[in-house]
Amino acid sequence: MSCQNWNDLPYRNATYRVVITLLIFFGLVSCSVEKNTSLSRNYHNLTSHYNIYFNGTESYKKGVVKANQNVKNDYNKILSLFLYEDEDVNNSVTGDMKRAIDKATKVITFHSITAKPKVKEGNQTAKDKAFFEKNEFNKWVDDSYMLMGKAYMYQGKFFLAVETFKHVMVTFPSEEVRFLAMTWLAQAYIMIGEMREAERILLALSDENAFPEDYLETYHTTQSQFHIKNSSYASAAEHLEITQELKGVKKVDKIRYTYILAQLYEESGQNDLALERYKQVTRFNPPYEMAFNARVSMAEVFESGSENSDDLKKLLRKMLRDSKNKEYKDQIYFALGNIAMEEGEKEQAIEYYQLSVSTSLQNQYQKGFSSLTLAQIYYEQPDYILSAAYYDSAVSFLNRDYPGYQGLATLSASLSGLVYNTFTYELEDSVQMLAALPEEQRFAIIDGIIENVRKEEEEAKLAEQQAMQDMAFNQSMMYNSNQAGPGGAAGGQQGGKWYFYNLNAKSFGQPEFRMKWGERRLEDNWRRKNKQSMAELTGGLDAETDSLNGGEGMPIFDNKSREFYLVTIPLTDSAMEQSDFRLEDALFNMGVIYKENLLDYQESISAFEELLSRYPLGKNTAPAMYYLHDLNNSIQKPDKAGYYKVQLLARFPDSHYSKLLNNPNYIQELEKEEKKVVRIYEQVFSQYQQKDYVSVVTGADSAIALFTEDPLIPKFKYIKALSVGAMRGKEEMKVEFDSLIAQHPLAEESIQAQEIIDYMYVEFPEIKEAEQAKEAEVIYSGYDLEQEHHFLIALHSSENANQVSFDLLNYNLDHFNQYDLNIERIELTDSYNILVVKTFTNAEGAVRYQEVIQENQDEILVGIEASKYRMMVISLDNFAILSEEKVFNPYFLFYQKHYLIQE
């Protein structure tokens, strides 16, 4: 009962009144936290514990239960020891943890006793002294602080938790609770990445002899978490093993600890111990998902010879037949593949891994990991073509935070380059072979290819028809069995409904679709995982319009016609020259990729030797010889290395590669030359800072002439342009910038130059106008006053062009109806719409019409400011140009110069 309600109690007689009065008196005395007496301490301890702290603890426990229900376990990596590491958990328990924090705060705010008690007279025992030196005399306040800190942890507010646990350590330096606060503080430090602080605390605790047994579970799990974060899995497992032997560990926690322990043993290569712990998890009767992953993981840590695998394989095959595991088939097949691989059944393992990839519906990680496993197998064989395909899939499905992802992406790109160049080489080699044959033999080969295509298409068509018939039969049987009533009568009229209204047909068709295509969104091109447009894949050519609309691209032929194949065969000298160019480049690129990226020296040597055999005088001959010299040295064949060195020096003495071999200081000399350019630029830049613009221009011109191909040339041109601007004005500076942009469009300095030009156009519009006027003289043809003309109103896009068009139409009907004038609208790209009135016999008629409209503009352009529109006339030829250019101002400048002067 709270103090504030005692005054409202009823009483009947004087004795009762006296008792109540005394109770109120002592209650009021005990309510105060200003005095520290036995009575006040007992009251506040009692109220804190059984009223406020109890409710806060219950709310905290409720939140922990929710955390166990809402945690999303990622079994692809070591599970989190503490549930508050999951953001979903943080969100789900926020309400419960807030209530726990509120209750803890209430205990601390209203029931904390910090006033010192009266000191007893006479001698004091050590126990008495320790009591009087305490900072807090309510024994539930320290527990309330700990409750608050732990609740902050579950909310994901780790910095607040740090401050709370620190306060407990400072306020209660001699209480046992300090050990618990230190342990939780270490956890909080781990969560915010302060690993050194966490390590310092854990080291201090490890030397503590008085550590309470009740806190050992928290201590050892914290130690384990610290070692997991540092990838010290064996040490983490040691602490978690100790936790397993402690009394009082909850079953739900023990199951989780055991699974994590198995993962730690697996990560540290102790597969026998991992297998035993995974088995132990399944015996605990855990949640289905954990039990499933434990069984699959048992297969992953299986080692040939450690025990009979038949039982394990039997278990996994049984799991495949279980309908509950439909979404987990990819993991089961992967586990079977691991067993087969361990037992030396490589081909069987590959089949299982391929099934894992093909049956993966929603588990992107497993699809990526299975693809990666296949990619590595084929890479080791080596089969670079298949390896490239699976590496590409792995990179697509694995997250970027996957360990070593960047290396995988780099290797995938290298393999993709190799596949592209290999395909190019094989294609060009084949078509050149066909080109060398007599026409009769060439046609015979092509006809054979066409016949095979026809057979394959026919077989595919028959297989598709059979599949559709089988599916229709299965749907029919399933539908009839579900709809049949007593005696086999149909139970309704749904059989005639459209497929998408037939729930039975849909329920059968959807799984079939997912088996074939996986999870796809409803969108265009849904069959393709890569949504790259067909225009991108065909270099921007539209297959339908390319030939039908008179395009200049390659005509599209049926793949069962001779023309389809003949068009790729180089039958002319120019076509053969282009084919040789592609083939030589492909061979050279293959050699470089084999050497630099894949470190397959033998394949690299084969590619370069093939290149020299085919093109002894080709553009890549010198670098190929240099690579062959280096490769043969690498595989300990000095004679062949020497041969290619002699050939290179004799045939290409002045080449960069010969200098590399012949001059041991060549690289140093190049570096020296580069440093020389840098020193010159530093000197020029210093002159610019000193505003010595003449010297800057002179030095820049000299460097540009001396080092024409140096990467610093754009910098010289940029600083020269700035100096020219400082000396001769912004117009001259823009000329220099235009030259820089034209000659070095991709340079960083060109981007900066363009930004300055854009700024100048805004701040100094006359510069842009002068340029547009010059441009207009080039673009627009000389005006012909006798040619048919149109009248234009250029209206800013912020104005209502439809209203103006309507008003202009009405005005024409009232005043120019006999001339049959038409009005059209054209949208331009520079924030203007054009209203076109046409057509007038010549310029004179268009100008007279313009004068009338200008005199009556208040009637047509109601409420529109003069700055928002322009009127002009234009010849038929120039109107065609304007319609194509779609920029208003250059023509308006042309109009002002030619027509207004004439007027």
Stockholm file with secondary structure:
# STOCKHOLM 1.0

chainA/1-903         MSCQNWNDLPYRNATYRVVITLLIFFGLVSCSVEKNTSLSRNYHNLTSHYNIYFNGTESYKKGVVKANQNVKNDYNKILSLFLYEDEDVNNSVTGDMKRAIDKATKVITFHSITAKPKVKEGNQTAKDKAFFEKNEFNKWVDDSYMLMGKAYMYQGKFFLAVETFKHVMVTFPSEEVRFLAMTWLAQAYIMIGEMREAERILLALSDENAFPEDYLETYHTTQSQFHIKNSSYASAAEHLEITQELKGVKKVDKIRYTYILAQLYEESGQNDLALERYKQVTRFNPPYEMAFNARVSMAEVFESGSENSDDLKKLLRKMLRDSKNKEYKDQIYFALGNIAMEEGEKEQAIEYYQLSVSTSLQNQYQKGFSSLTLAQIYYEQPDYILSAAYYDSAVSFLNRDYPGYQGLATLSASLSGLVYNTFTYELEDSVQMLAALPEEQRFAIIDGIIENVRKEEEEAKLAEQQAMQDMAFNQSMMYNSNQAGPGGAAGGQQGGKWYFYNLNAKSFGQPEFRMKWGERRLEDNWRRKNKQSMAELTGGLDAETDSLNGGEGMPIFDNKSREFYLVTIPLTDSAMEQSDFRLEDALFNMGVIYKENLLDYQESISAFEELLSRYPLGKNTAPAMYYLHDLNNSIQKPDKAGYYKVQLLARFPDSHYSKLLNNPNYIQELEKEEKKVVRIYEQVFSQYQQKDYVSVVTGADSAIALFTEDPLIPKFKYIKALSVGAMRGKEEMKVEFDSLIAQHPLAEESIQAQEIIDYMYVEFPEIKEAEQAKEAEVIYSGYDLEQEHHFLIALHSSENANQVSFDLLNYNLDHFNQYDLNIERIELTDSYNILVVKTFTNAEGAVRYQEVIQENQDEILVGIEASKYRMMVISLDNFAILSEEKVFNPYFLFYQKHYLIQE
#=GR chainA/1-903 SS CCGGGGGGCCCCSHHHHHHHHHHHHHHHHHHCSSSCCHHHHHHHHHHIIIIIIHHHHHHHHHHHHHHHHHCCCCTTSCCCSSGGGSHHHHHHTHHHHHHHHHHHHHHHHHHCCCSCCCCCSSCCCHHHHHHHTCSCCCTTHHHHHHHHHHHHHHHTCHHHHHHHHHHHHHHCTTSTHHHHHHHHHHHHHHHTTCHHHHHHHHHHHHTCTTCCGGGHHHHHHHHHHHHHHTTCHHHHHHHHHHHHHSTTCCHHHHHHHHHHHHHHHHHTTCHHHHHHHHHHHHHTCCCHHHHHHHHHHHHHTCCTTTSCSHHHHHHHHHHHHCGGGGGGHHHHHHHHHHHHHHTTCHHHHHHHHHHHHHHCSSCHHHHHHHHHHHHHHHHHTTCHHHHHHHHHHHHHHSCTTSTTHHHHHHHHHHHHHHHHHHHHHHHHHHHHHHHHSCHHHHHHHHHHHHHHHHHHHHHHHHHHHHHHHHHHHHHHHHHHHHHBCGGGCBSSSGGGSCGGGCHHHHHHHHHHHHHHHCSCCSSTTTTCSSCCCHHHHTTTCCTTHHHHTTCSSCCCCCTTSHHHHHTTSCCSHHHHHHHHHHHHHHHHHHHHIIIIISCCHHHHHHHHHHHHHHCTTSTTHHHHHHHHHHHHHHTTCHHHHHHHHHHHHHHCTTSHHHHHHHCTTHHHHHHHHHHHHHHHHHHHHHHHHTTCHHHHHHHHHHHHHHCTTCTTHHHHHHHHHHHHHHHHCHHHHHHHHHHHHHHCTTSHHHHHHHHHHHHHHHHCHHHHHHHHHHHHHHHSCCCCTTSCEEEEEEEETTSCHHHHHHHHHHHHHHHSGGGCCEEEEEECSSSEEEEEEEEESSHHHHHHHHHHHHHTHHHHSTTCCGGGEEEEEEEHHHHHHHHHHCCHHHHHHHHIIIIIHHC
#=GC SS_cons         CCGGGGGGCCCCSHHHHHHHHHHHHHHHHHHCSSSCCHHHHHHHHHHIIIIIIHHHHHHHHHHHHHHHHHCCCCTTSCCCSSGGGSHHHHHHTHHHHHHHHHHHHHHHHHHCCCSCCCCCSSCCCHHHHHHHTCSCCCTTHHHHHHHHHHHHHHHTCHHHHHHHHHHHHHHCTTSTHHHHHHHHHHHHHHHTTCHHHHHHHHHHHHTCTTCCGGGHHHHHHHHHHHHHHTTCHHHHHHHHHHHHHSTTCCHHHHHHHHHHHHHHHHHTTCHHHHHHHHHHHHHTCCCHHHHHHHHHHHHHTCCTTTSCSHHHHHHHHHHHHCGGGGGGHHHHHHHHHHHHHHTTCHHHHHHHHHHHHHHCSSCHHHHHHHHHHHHHHHHHTTCHHHHHHHHHHHHHHSCTTSTTHHHHHHHHHHHHHHHHHHHHHHHHHHHHHHHHSCHHHHHHHHHHHHHHHHHHHHHHHHHHHHHHHHHHHHHHHHHHHHHBCGGGCBSSSGGGSCGGGCHHHHHHHHHHHHHHHCSCCSSTTTTCSSCCCHHHHTTTCCTTHHHHTTCSSCCCCCTTSHHHHHTTSCCSHHHHHHHHHHHHHHHHHHHHIIIIISCCHHHHHHHHHHHHHHCTTSTTHHHHHHHHHHHHHHTTCHHHHHHHHHHHHHHCTTSHHHHHHHCTTHHHHHHHHHHHHHHHHHHHHHHHHTTCHHHHHHHHHHHHHHCTTCTTHHHHHHHHHHHHHHHHCHHHHHHHHHHHHHHCTTSHHHHHHHHHHHHHHHHCHHHHHHHHHHHHHHHSCCCCTTSCEEEEEEEETTSCHHHHHHHHHHHHHHHSGGGCCEEEEEECSSSEEEEEEEEESSHHHHHHHHHHHHHTHHHHSTTCCGGGEEEEEEEHHHHHHHHHHCCHHHHHHHHIIIIIHHC
//
